Amino acid sequence: MLTPSALTLSDLRLRAAATSLTTQGSLTAVLATLGFVQADPIRAPARAQDLILRQRVPGYRAGQLERRFPRLGLEEDFLYAYGFMPQETARLLHPRPDPAQPDRPHAPTGLAAEILAVVRDRGEIHPRELEEAFGRGRAVNAWGGFSKETTQHLQVLHFHGHLRVSRRQDGIRIYAPAGPVNEAVAVAERARRLLLLVLGLLAPISRVSLGQVFNLLRRGAPGLGPWAPVLDRMIAAGEVAWDDVDGERYLWPAGSATVAAPPRGLRFLAPFDPVVWDRRRLAHLWAWDYRFEAYTPPPLRRFGYYAMPMLWRDRMIGWVNLSRASGRLDVERGFAGPEPRGQDFTRAFDAEVARFEAFLGPA
């Protein structure tokens, strides 16, 4: 039986709206604090990583992360999703065991070993160069479609730490040999730090939703064992706080600052922004069944191809679809409930549109 809680749904909404949005500063500082920014290739009209960073880096411009990536000391890798991260985070994900021999690191063979030798010899390589050297064979990818066989081998070599992404060229990953791995962090400490990182990004998160994240972490950080015991030890040690609210057990890093006021203004959030990443939490706290519909057949869409949730202070009020095919920013909006009235909302909406236009830059 759940005991009465001092927290309310309103308290959780406020904390959920503000937790990661309070991270503000330079691009370098924000990336270091967040520890991870999810990536997505869809540009509608900007990629997810840029949409996430624009809410946290004053004056951020679309594509800035890609342009500055080689100088920022970042890595691309898979955590609970694919994205950008400081080297400190990437180090916690390696070494990843070989699926065929889980008791040892991955050892490439066959075509993969040949590709690795070529990349090490050249120092940096575009996937197209490998197609020219090894042919254009196709293989079934993880999504059931087809990819170049050489590209798939590049991705596997990257995942297992033999290669890294050194930069991007027109959005395409350019690969280079990975540097030597420093002394690996102990397994228990890797798991602890990764869990704190995830909680810091997605808190407050329910125990049920965190279980779903654990399933994703088994891919990003295999070989670290079951995650539930790690969480239980951290709760017992006082590193993770929790409370039961409205029939759900929510968790967050202990010592997190109490949120005194909601975020100011109106924000157009990326579908993968930490504030809305957990759809189950969004539905529970804001009573809105938001869905990402880019892969939904058009006749079945309720919100639009790339509908971005609108956060008005600590209220999730609806969504916008933004496009710039005509050279100017076209805005379509919808509301999950009554449309806010008054000059405060009108001015906030116009200000966010203006910020978005500045973020996109010249057409």
Wavefront OBJ file of the C-alpha trace (Angstrom):
o trace
v 0.000 0.000 0.000
v 1.374 3.394 -0.965
v 1.862 5.919 1.806
v 0.608 9.511 1.444
v 3.081 11.718 -0.365
v 4.173 15.260 0.388
v 4.572 15.781 -3.371
v 1.704 16.448 -5.754
v 1.304 16.021 -9.496
v 1.750 19.783 -9.762
v 5.111 19.494 -7.988
v 6.196 16.758 -10.391
v 5.064 18.745 -13.433
v 7.134 21.675 -12.242
v 10.189 19.507 -11.619
v 9.798 17.678 -14.944
v 9.463 20.942 -16.871
v 12.473 22.538 -15.231
v 14.968 19.751 -14.452
v 17.112 19.805 -17.585
v 15.931 23.186 -18.883
v 17.682 24.890 -15.969
v 20.964 23.771 -17.582
v 22.025 26.962 -19.349
v 25.399 28.174 -20.606
v 27.922 27.810 -23.381
v 27.765 24.829 -25.729
v 30.757 23.233 -24.008
v 29.312 23.750 -20.532
v 25.851 22.458 -21.426
v 27.226 19.316 -23.068
v 29.411 18.651 -20.045
v 26.496 19.112 -17.642
v 23.937 17.097 -19.579
v 26.415 14.336 -20.436
v 24.366 13.262 -23.466
v 22.285 14.839 -26.249
v 20.144 12.568 -28.376
v 20.568 12.752 -32.153
v 18.105 12.163 -34.960
v 18.669 12.581 -38.720
v 15.252 14.076 -39.528
v 15.488 17.769 -40.309
v 12.023 19.270 -39.932
v 13.203 21.983 -40.128
v 16.202 21.195 -37.863
v 17.692 18.062 -36.350
v 16.778 16.908 -32.841
v 20.222 17.587 -31.362
v 20.045 21.215 -32.496
v 16.461 21.609 -31.267
v 17.484 20.281 -27.848
v 20.542 22.515 -27.558
v 18.749 25.685 -28.670
v 16.689 25.541 -25.467
v 19.817 25.474 -23.317
v 22.533 27.413 -25.157
v 21.706 31.121 -25.611
v 22.242 32.226 -29.197
v 22.626 28.656 -30.479
v 22.310 28.240 -34.264
v 21.228 25.195 -36.263
v 24.206 23.020 -37.235
v 26.536 24.560 -34.660
v 27.183 21.244 -32.933
v 28.187 19.570 -36.200
v 30.415 22.468 -37.212
v 32.214 22.602 -33.866
v 32.243 18.859 -33.153
v 35.938 18.246 -34.042
v 37.032 20.972 -31.588
v 34.728 20.043 -28.714
v 36.317 16.711 -27.793
v 32.993 14.885 -28.148
v 32.055 11.381 -29.176
v 29.070 9.890 -30.959
v 27.797 6.694 -29.382
v 24.750 4.804 -28.154
v 23.585 5.294 -24.550
v 19.823 4.663 -24.265
v 19.639 6.201 -27.746
v 22.215 7.355 -30.270
v 23.685 10.778 -29.669
v 26.534 13.103 -28.769
v 28.412 12.916 -25.501
v 31.595 14.042 -23.751
v 34.458 11.556 -23.700
v 33.802 10.998 -19.985
v 30.399 9.515 -20.835
v 31.683 7.445 -23.767
v 34.390 5.974 -21.558
v 31.703 4.489 -19.303
v 30.268 2.528 -22.246
v 33.495 0.694 -23.102
v 34.783 -1.919 -23.432
v 31.704 -3.596 -24.898
v 31.922 -7.400 -24.960
v 31.976 -9.421 -28.158
v 28.469 -10.913 -28.682
v 30.054 -14.187 -29.792
v 32.432 -14.290 -26.811
v 30.935 -12.185 -23.989
v 33.919 -12.745 -21.700
v 36.258 -10.744 -23.940
v 36.310 -7.518 -25.996
v 35.177 -7.559 -29.601
v 37.767 -8.793 -32.114
v 36.955 -8.002 -35.783
v 37.494 -10.679 -38.407
v 37.045 -11.050 -42.150
v 35.870 -7.964 -44.037
v 35.536 -5.995 -40.791
v 39.220 -6.557 -39.997
v 40.172 -5.497 -43.537
v 38.101 -2.316 -43.229
v 39.687 -1.489 -39.875
v 43.159 -1.892 -41.413
v 42.263 0.483 -44.248
v 40.917 3.142 -41.884
v 44.005 2.885 -39.689
v 46.197 3.243 -42.748
v 44.375 6.291 -44.121
v 43.660 7.966 -40.781
v 40.150 9.091 -41.753
v 37.628 7.746 -44.220
v 34.272 8.521 -45.821
v 31.986 5.454 -46.202
v 31.900 6.058 -49.953
v 35.652 5.419 -50.162
v 35.123 1.950 -48.711
v 32.419 1.203 -51.258
v 34.927 2.007 -53.986
v 37.566 -0.231 -52.365
v 35.397 -3.195 -51.348
v 32.330 -3.002 -53.599
v 28.727 -2.017 -53.083
v 27.287 -5.154 -51.542
v 24.070 -4.784 -49.574
v 23.009 -6.355 -46.291
v 19.830 -6.254 -44.241
v 20.095 -3.630 -41.514
v 18.591 -3.537 -38.027
v 15.390 -1.924 -39.332
v 14.706 -4.580 -41.973
v 15.901 -2.407 -44.865
v 19.139 -2.505 -46.776
v 22.431 -0.756 -46.080
v 25.836 -0.938 -47.712
v 27.678 -3.880 -46.186
v 30.789 -1.777 -45.646
v 28.735 0.872 -43.827
v 27.338 -1.756 -41.503
v 30.841 -2.953 -40.686
v 31.882 0.642 -39.973
v 28.991 0.973 -37.555
v 29.894 -2.264 -35.754
v 33.548 -1.241 -35.491
v 32.423 2.115 -34.118
v 30.045 0.519 -31.613
v 32.818 -1.689 -30.263
v 35.294 1.135 -29.884
v 37.684 0.376 -32.752
v 36.613 3.497 -34.658
v 35.167 6.864 -33.718
v 33.320 9.567 -35.603
v 35.844 12.339 -36.188
v 33.445 14.742 -37.923
v 30.507 14.878 -40.299
v 30.388 15.882 -43.940
v 26.912 16.927 -45.097
v 25.516 14.893 -42.215
v 27.504 11.745 -43.116
v 29.796 10.302 -40.453
v 33.497 10.393 -41.221
v 35.332 7.652 -39.328
v 38.814 7.580 -37.833
v 40.711 5.088 -35.661
v 39.782 5.337 -32.004
v 42.546 6.297 -29.619
v 43.888 3.914 -27.006
v 41.436 3.178 -24.208
v 42.572 4.472 -20.866
v 42.297 2.209 -17.882
v 38.694 1.031 -17.849
v 36.444 2.156 -15.021
v 35.319 -0.717 -12.797
v 32.021 -2.277 -13.868
v 30.121 -1.317 -10.710
v 31.275 2.300 -10.928
v 30.434 2.482 -14.636
v 26.899 1.316 -13.918
v 26.497 3.758 -11.033
v 27.672 6.771 -13.038
v 25.574 5.875 -16.067
v 22.468 5.501 -13.955
v 23.056 8.871 -12.295
v 23.527 10.428 -15.735
v 20.258 8.980 -17.037
v 18.374 10.001 -13.912
v 19.787 13.505 -14.160
v 18.493 13.807 -17.725
v 15.073 12.196 -17.397
v 14.100 12.818 -13.766
v 11.662 12.649 -12.243
v 11.105 9.277 -13.900
v 8.814 6.507 -12.752
v 10.178 3.132 -11.777
v 8.176 1.596 -14.628
v 9.614 3.972 -17.234
v 13.102 3.500 -15.843
v 12.679 -0.215 -16.441
v 12.123 0.568 -20.115
v 15.288 2.671 -20.130
v 17.143 -0.281 -18.595
v 16.177 -2.353 -21.647
v 17.795 0.271 -23.878
v 20.879 0.504 -21.658
v 21.411 -3.220 -22.116
v 22.247 -2.349 -25.711
v 24.271 0.787 -25.022
v 26.132 -0.614 -22.033
v 26.116 -4.402 -22.358
v 28.114 -6.466 -19.928
v 27.274 -4.353 -16.871
v 24.789 -6.871 -15.522
v 21.176 -6.282 -14.407
v 20.310 -2.650 -13.686
v 17.576 -3.022 -11.053
v 20.035 -4.112 -8.302
v 22.239 -1.114 -9.140
v 19.259 1.191 -8.611
v 18.302 -0.530 -5.357
v 21.827 -0.127 -3.975
v 21.853 3.560 -4.901
v 18.493 4.103 -3.205
v 19.766 2.331 -0.076
v 22.911 4.491 -0.138
v 20.854 7.669 -0.352
v 22.088 8.583 -3.854
v 18.629 8.295 -5.402
v 15.492 9.810 -3.881
v 11.941 8.708 -4.565
v 8.313 9.342 -3.709
v 4.973 7.731 -4.524
v 2.648 10.144 -6.285
v -0.758 9.287 -7.695
v 0.010 5.572 -7.751
v 3.443 5.918 -9.387
v 6.873 5.706 -7.790
v 9.044 8.527 -9.147
v 12.821 8.738 -8.764
v 15.476 11.446 -9.122
v 19.089 12.039 -8.024
v 19.231 12.834 -4.308
v 20.156 16.404 -3.556
v 18.573 17.806 -6.709
v 17.644 21.408 -6.198
v 14.007 22.034 -5.358
v 12.302 23.868 -8.195
v 10.778 27.099 -6.924
v 9.306 28.506 -10.133
v 8.294 27.209 -13.571
v 10.419 27.912 -16.646
v 9.555 31.261 -18.133
v 7.978 31.835 -21.506
v 6.937 29.414 -24.222
v 9.126 26.686 -25.730
v 8.848 24.527 -28.848
v 10.400 21.248 -27.726
v 12.001 18.577 -29.882
v 10.138 15.237 -29.786
v 13.288 13.792 -28.151
v 13.889 16.585 -25.647
v 14.439 15.166 -22.139
v 11.308 17.016 -20.953
v 9.049 14.962 -23.256
v 11.213 11.892 -23.950
v 9.233 9.711 -21.530
v 5.807 9.583 -23.208
v 4.354 7.645 -20.282
v 5.344 10.440 -17.881
v 4.019 13.073 -20.245
v 0.633 11.350 -20.334
v 0.546 10.952 -16.553
v 1.629 14.462 -15.595
v -0.058 16.449 -18.361
v -2.947 14.146 -19.325
v -1.939 14.291 -22.989
v -1.236 11.271 -25.203
v 1.400 12.887 -27.427
v 2.915 10.726 -30.163
v 5.839 11.133 -32.563
v 4.267 10.489 -35.951
v 7.042 10.849 -38.534
v 6.740 7.122 -39.279
v 2.945 7.028 -39.034
v 1.040 6.906 -42.362
v -0.236 10.444 -43.088
v -3.958 9.548 -42.911
v -3.454 8.246 -39.361
v -1.579 11.261 -37.977
v -3.254 13.305 -35.269
v -0.565 15.946 -34.720
v 1.642 16.015 -37.831
v 4.851 14.666 -39.313
v 7.188 16.336 -36.798
v 4.891 17.879 -34.214
v 6.856 19.645 -31.477
v 5.214 19.897 -28.041
v 4.607 23.405 -26.712
v 5.619 24.022 -23.102
v 3.944 27.150 -21.702
v 5.596 27.767 -18.316
v 4.958 24.387 -16.645
v 1.971 23.435 -18.814
v 2.121 21.209 -21.892
v -0.540 22.964 -23.951
v -0.245 21.531 -27.471
v 2.046 21.316 -30.464
v 3.451 23.106 -33.482
v 4.536 21.958 -36.917
v 7.232 24.161 -38.429
v 8.438 24.238 -42.012
v 10.410 26.601 -44.215
v 9.867 25.309 -47.731
v 8.722 28.727 -48.925
v 11.790 30.526 -47.558
v 9.922 31.771 -44.513
v 8.936 29.935 -41.361
v 5.442 28.490 -41.635
v 3.808 27.676 -38.299
v 0.819 25.430 -37.731
v -0.340 24.890 -34.175
v -2.811 22.783 -32.265
v -3.873 22.582 -28.649
v -4.388 19.667 -26.282
v -6.991 21.716 -24.392
v -8.334 25.261 -24.444
v -6.082 27.694 -26.273
v -4.452 30.135 -23.839
v -5.830 33.651 -24.137
v -4.319 37.020 -23.427
v -1.397 39.146 -24.452
v 1.120 37.245 -22.296
v 0.665 34.088 -24.367
v 0.521 35.940 -27.683
v 3.755 37.776 -26.955
v 5.437 34.581 -25.724
v 4.374 32.692 -28.852
v 5.619 35.428 -31.184
v 8.899 35.620 -29.260
v 9.499 31.864 -29.609
v 8.787 32.017 -33.339
v 11.294 34.879 -33.659
v 13.893 32.909 -31.679
v 13.328 29.912 -33.926
v 13.815 31.985 -37.058
v 17.092 33.347 -35.667
v 18.137 29.794 -34.743
v 17.576 28.595 -38.320
v 19.453 31.514 -39.842
v 19.118 32.654 -43.468
v 17.031 30.409 -45.705
l 1 2 3 4 5 6 7 8 9 10 11 12 13 14 15 16 17 18 19 20 21 22 23 24 25 26 27 28 29 30 31 32 33 34 35 36 37 38 39 40 41 42 43 44 45 46 47 48 49 50 51 52 53 54 55 56 57 58 59 60 61 62 63 64 65 66 67 68 69 70 71 72 73 74 75 76 77 78 79 80 81 82 83 84 85 86 87 88 89 90 91 92 93 94 95 96 97 98 99 100 101 102 103 104 105 106 107 108 109 110 111 112 113 114 115 116 117 118 119 120 121 122 123 124 125 126 127 128 129 130 131 132 133 134 135 136 137 138 139 140 141 142 143 144 145 146 147 148 149 150 151 152 153 154 155 156 157 158 159 160 161 162 163 164 165 166 167 168 169 170 171 172 173 174 175 176 177 178 179 180 181 182 183 184 185 186 187 188 189 190 191 192 193 194 195 196 197 198 199 200 201 202 203 204 205 206 207 208 209 210 211 212 213 214 215 216 217 218 219 220 221 222 223 224 225 226 227 228 229 230 231 232 233 234 235 236 237 238 239 240 241 242 243 244 245 246 247 248 249 250 251 252 253 254 255 256 257 258 259 260 261 262 263 264 265 266 267 268 269 270 271 272 273 274 275 276 277 278 279 280 281 282 283 284 285 286 287 288 289 290 291 292 293 294 295 296 297 298 299 300 301 302 303 304 305 306 307 308 309 310 311 312 313 314 315 316 317 318 319 320 321 322 323 324 325 326 327 328 329 330 331 332 333 334 335 336 337 338 339 340 341 342 343 344 345 346 347 348 349 350 351 352 353 354 355 356 357 358 359 360 361 362 363
